[in-house]
Amino acid sequence: MKRKLRKLNIAQYYIQLATAMLFAYVAIIDINPIKMMIAFLLLFGWSLGYYRHRLIRRRLGRRRSK
């Protein structure tokens, strides 16, 4: 069960990344500053979520090794 949840979580992160990158691409093509700002915030939010995911995984790994 934990492995399935882990796979779903990873898939969710990469789907969010692909969506943010696609939105950023469209915003750059349209040369729309508001869309570019939204795309930047989406990518920034994704990177924070990914960083949080990595920190939690490291903490859990340390607890298991003790």
Secondary structure, DSSP 4 states (H G I P E B T S, - for coil): -HHHHHHHHHHHHHHHHHHHHHHHHHHHHHT-HHHHHHHHHHHHHHHHHHHHHHHHHHHHHHHHH-
